[in-house]
Structure formats: C-alpha cells, structure tokens
Amino acid sequence: MPRYRQFQQTNVLEEARIRMRHIYDTFDNVTCMFSGGKDSLSVLYLAREVGREMGYKRVRAVFRDEEFIHQETVDFITDLRERESDWLDLEWWAVPMLSVSYVLTETKRVLFWDPDREWARQPPDFALRAADLGLPEGVVIEQHNADHLTCRGQRGRVALVTGVRAAESIQRYRACVNKLSENYIVASQAKQAALVRPIFDWSDDDVFRFIYDLGIQYCPIYDHQLWGGAALRTSTAVNPQAAKVLHHLEGYDPELYERMIDVLPDMAVQRRYWAEYDAKGILDRYSTSWDQIEAWVLQAYSTPDQTAKALDCLAATRIRADISPGAYPLRYVLQSLMRQSGRRDILPLKPKEAAAYGPD
C-alpha cells in the first residue's frame, strides 16, 4: 500500500498532547522511562501537563542508572526527584544490568553495578537495589529487556513512555513510520506493556523550545558538551556511539573518563586508536557477500551469546532481504551490525535510501 507524506494544520506540540491524551485514555498505567536527557525530560513534563488536565495528580517515572554516567547527570536527577516530589514518583534503579562496551568494533559484555568488581561510583542511598525489585541474588537484567520488571505491581495495560525521536537515526525513523495507525505505539517484550513515543516527530529545536517556554531546568552537562563540540548525550559513556568520541569525554568530563578507564581499562585502547581505525576498510572488505558479513560477526564478538544474537539478527535479515530485494544493501546490513551489535532488528530501507549505498 503506497504511503504519502501529509502536512497537518497543527504543530508538533499539539500533536504530542493529542497522543498523550490518547495514552491516558487507553492505558491503565503510564510510566515515563527517564534518562535525565532532554527528550525524556520533555516527555516527563508533557505527561505532567496532560495528566493534570485529565485528573491525574502524579507521574511515575523509572531511571535505570547505567553507572558510567556524568556526575552532573546524577546531581541533576537527584535534585529533580526532590524538587518535584509534589507530583513526581521517580524510581532510581541501581541493579546489575547487562549491556555492552565497544572497543574497535569489538562488542564486549559489561555489567553495570557488577557485585564482583569495584564500582565507578556509589549509587545514592535511596536507589532501589536488586532485592528491592524482587530479583534473586545473582540474577542480572538486560539493559534493553527490562520492561517486565518496570511493570511490576502494575495492573492492566502499561504505557512505557519514552523520548525516542525519529530524527535521531534512520533505524528510529523507520521504526516510527512502519505502522499505518498509532505508529507511536509499538509492542514491548512485556505482554502487558507497550512502548510509546509521543514526541517521535520532534526536532532538537522543538525539544529545546518546549524546555525554554516552560522554564524547565535541564541537565547542565549539555552546556559543557555544546562548548566542547560533543554530541548532546546523558547516557553511559561505554556504548558504541559514545565510545567513538571518547576524546570529547576526556576533555569535558575528565573525572568520569578516569573512573571508567580504572574499571574498564580496554576503553583506553578505544580512546587511543579509534581515530586510526579503518572502519571504511572493514565495510569495503566484509560487505561483498552475506558470507563475508557472517565471517565478520564470527571474529568481532568475544562471547558466544553476543555472537549468537548477531548471527540470529543476520539470518532474519537475510530472509527479509529475499522477500524485499533491494531493501537491505549489504553495506547497510554490516554497518547496522557494527553500530547496534545485533541487539535490534535491522529495518528495511526505502528505494531512495538504499540507492545511497550503491549496488551490491
């Protein structure tokens, strides 16, 4: 079915309010997934505004502490939790959470708040620990698969409201436009929940205009990143996107950089050699066939479960490519695996997008 872009007679803020009203109308519970960043901050205050309009006095939010984050982010969220306590119920999690670090395209496991190593910093006293969430000793959660835990104690359908925006990446754009209706509501791995993206069509300017107009205090780390020429991010410093610009982190937050290197010394290798690393050469060499991409996967990952996950993602993509020829250029597939480590499905490209990658 062909799709056509249509322009609305309203602005993105009014459309976001309409979406939030629909969310409150159709879900039994609403939880904002909060990171301390500008996007989730906008969603938090949008939920407060619309919630009050519809008779809800409080907003529930969950912050999953990723350990290797800026102290200014920690201080900002601590202050927000206390300052807005008359309407905000903010849960702060500091639990063993499985994620990945990135060293010269090799993706390695990293466990935030690992009980078997020294921590980069201490969590706040009020943070919820594994026992508080009902997790047995020794159990860890995966960073991108904790929705069922977020829904604990909630009855009925739960809306997990995020600040994901289509403008942030091609993958997020495609994820936001694949559905014909309610494209801002997608399935979660928790059966009772759905992931909701009420500001998916906002730009950076829209986000900051909303924050400015309402006089909302935002995390001051953004000011340092802006003057330091870095991307505006509050997330962990070990993920693939942040790891590629560790020289920026070393400049505007040297304390976090030093603490991270003390705990994860491999990141020093990433910092020192990434500028000389030939990512284009890898793409040129391994994007010539599906078998070559598989060969790259087999040598790029250090643990069996990561390798299996990436291979499963590759196999599923290959099947989709047979059904939709041209939507999955080999160079795009390899590039996606290098960026996201097979943690998410690789989405199809439109013909114009695929043409930019050239013929396979």
N, C-alpha and C positions, 0 to 999 in steps of 0.2 A: 504494500500500500504506500503510495507516494506521500511524502510529508512536505509541508510548505511552512516557511517561517512567516508568522503573522505578528504584526505590531499591535500592542494593547493601548488603550486610551488612558491607562493608569501608569503610575511609576512603580519601581520595584519594591518600595517600602509598603505601598498599599497592597500589592500582590502578596507580600510576605505576611502582612496582617491577616489577609483573607485565608492564607494557608494555615496560620496558627489558629484561627477561629475554627477551621475545619478539623484540625488536630484535636483541640479541646472538645469538640462536638462528638468525634468518632472514637476516641480512645478513652479508656477508663483511668489511665495514669499517664502523666507526662514527666519525663526525666531529661534534663539537659546534660549532655556529655560535655564537660567543661575542661579546657586545657590551659586556661589563663591567657590564651591568644585573642586577637581582635575579633575573629569570626565567631568563636563560641561565646565571647563576651557580648557581642551584638545579639546573638540568639537568646542569651540569658535575659537580657533586658527587654527583648521583644516578647519573650514568654511572660515576663512580669507584667508588661503593659496590657497584653491581650488577656492574660489570666485575670487581672483585676477587673477588666471590662466585663468578663463573664462570671465574676463572682468568686474566683479562686484567690485566696489571700497569700498563699505561699508557693514557692517554686522549689522543686527538688533538683539538685544537681550532683553529679559524681565527677570527681577529679582523680584520675589514675596517675599517681606520682611515678614518673619514669626515672627517678634517682639522679640521672645525669642532666639536670636542668639548671638554669641560671638561678642564682640566689635571689636576684631581683624578682624572678617569677614566683619563687617560694614566698618572698615577703609580700608581694602584691596579692597573691591568693589568700594568704593568712589575713591580711588587712581587710580584703573584700569580705571574707567569711564573717569577721567580727563587725565590720561597719554596716553590712546589710543584713544582719541577723534577724531584723524585724520581719523580713519576707523570704529570706534565702535559707534553705536547708542544704548545706554543702557537705557531702561526704568526701573525705580525703582518704584515699586508699594508698597504703604503702605495703604491698604484698609481693611475694615472689612472682614475677611476671616475665614470661619468656618473650624475648624479642631477638633482634639480630644487630650485629655490628658489621661494618663494611670496611674491608681493607684491600685495596687494589682489585676491586670487583669480586673478591672472595667474601662470601657472606658467612659469618660465624655466629653461633649462638651466644647470646648474652642474657643473663638472668638478673633483672633488676631486683634489688634487695635480697641478693643471694645470702642465705644464712651462713654459708661456708667461706665467705671472704670478707675483707674489710669493705665497708661502705664508703662511697664518695662523700657522704654527709649523713647526718642523723635526721630521721623524719620528725615532724612535730609531735608533741605529746598526745594531741587529740586525734592523730591519724589512726584509721582503722587498720588493724593487722589481720593476718590470715585467720587467727582464731576468732576474731570479732565477726568475720564474714562466714564463719562456719566451715572453713576449709580444714581438712585433716592435716596433721603435721606431715611435711614433706611434699605436699601437693602444690603444684605451681599452675598458674593460669597463662594462657597465651594472650599476648597483647591485643590481637585482633579478634579474639574469640571468647570474650568475657561477658557477652550480652546476657546470658542466662543468669550470671551472678549479679549483674546490675538489676535484674528484675526480681531478685529475691524479696519475698514478703509482699509483693505487689499482686493484687488480684485483677483478673480480667486482662484486657489488651493494654500493652505498654508502648508508648511512643518514645523512642530514644532519639532526642532531637540533637542534631549535630550542625556544625557550621560549615560543612563541606560546600564548596562552590565550584561550579563548572569551569571558571576562569583559571583555576589553579593548575590543571593539567588536562591533556587530551583524554586520559583514562577517566577522570572525573567528569569531564564534559560528556563523553559517550554514555557513562553510567546515568547521567541526569536526563538524557534525551531518548533513551531506548524505549521507554513506555509511552503509550499514546495518551493515557489519562493518569492523573495523580503521579506524574513522573518524579515528584519529590518524595514519594513514599516507596521504599523498597523493602524487600524481605530481610529479616535478620536470621542469624543461625539459632536464635532462641525462638521457639514456635509462638510464644505469646507476645513477641515484640516485633516492631518494625522500625527501621531506620528512617528518620525524617529529615529532610534538608530544606527548610523553609526559605533560606536565602541563597539557593543554588544559583540564581541568576544575577547576584550582586557582583559588582566590581570592587576592587580595593577602594576606589574613591567613594563608592556607595557606603562601604563599611565605615570608613573614617568620617564621612559626613553624618551618618547616624550617631556615631560616638560623640562627635563635636556638637551636634544640635541638642543632644540630651545632656551634655556636660558630664559624660561618663569618664571616670578615671580609668586609663588603660595602663598596661604594664610598661614601666619606663625603659625596659630593655630595648624596645623598639627605637627609642631615640638614639641609643648607642649604635644599634645596627644600621640605622639610617646614615649616621655620620661616618660609620666605618665602611660603608659600601656593601653591607651584607644583606642577605635576604631577611625579610621580617618574619622571624620564626621564634616560637617559645618552646618547641618540642625538644626531645632529647638530642644531644649532640652526637650520638653514635649512629643514627640512621643514615642510609645511603645519601640522601640529599645534603644533610649537614656535614657528613664526613668528607665530601668533595671540596668543602671550603673551610677546612679546619684552620687555615691561616687567618681567616677572618675572626674565628672564635679566639684564637691565641691573642689577637690584637685587642678586641673589645671586652673579653672576659677571661683574662689570663688565669685567674684563680680556678675557674671551672675547668679550663684546659689542663692545668697541672693536676687537679684531683682526678680527672678522667684518665690521664696518662699513668698516674700512680696505680690505678685499679686495673686499667686495660692497656698495658704497655704496647700492644700491637697497633694501637691507634697512632703512635708516634711514627710508625712506618708509613701509614696512610698520609700523615701530615707532611712527611719529608719527601715522599716520592710520587705523590699523585700528580703533581704538575708535569712530571716527566713520563707519566704512564700513558701508553699509546692505546687509548680506548678505541680510537678510529681504526687502528690496525687490527684490533680484535674483531670489530664489526666487519671489516673487509675480509678477514680470513675465515670467520666462522659463519657468516650469513650466506654462504653459497649453496647450502642444502639443509634439509631437515636433519640429516645425519650429522652434519657438522655442528649444528646447534646443540644436538644431543651430546656430542663429544665435548663441547664447551661446558655444558652443565655438569658432566661427569668429573671434570677436572676443577670446576670452580667452587664446589661446595665441600665443606670439611666434615659434615656429619651425614649419616645415612638418611635421617628423617628429612633434612633440608633437600638432599638430592632427590629423594622420592617425591617430595612435594613439587619440586620444579619439573621433574620428569612427567608427573601426572598433568601438570598445567600444560606442558608442551604437547603431550599426547592429545589432550582435549582440544587444544588449539589447532592441531593438525587435522583433526576430524572436522572442525568447523571450517577450516580452510578448504577442504574438499567440497563442502557444501556451498561455500561462498568464495569461489575463486577470485583472487584479486583483493580481498578484504584484509588479508593477513600477509603483507610483504615480509619476506624472511628477515630483512634487516630490522624491520619494526618489531618482529617477534623476539629476536635476540636482544634488541635494545630494551624491550619491556622486561625481559627476564633479568637483564643486568640491573635494571632500576628497582624492581619490586620483588625479585627473588622467588617468583612463582607463588607468592602469597595471595594473589588475586587473579581472577580470570583476565585473560588478555582480550580486550574488546575489539570488535571489527572496526575498520576504517571506512569512511565514505570514499567514493572514487577519487575525488579531488585530493583528499588527504593521502590516500595510498599512492597516487601518482607522484607525490613529492619524494617517495623512496625509490623511484625508478623501477625498471623491470627487474624481476628476479632472475 
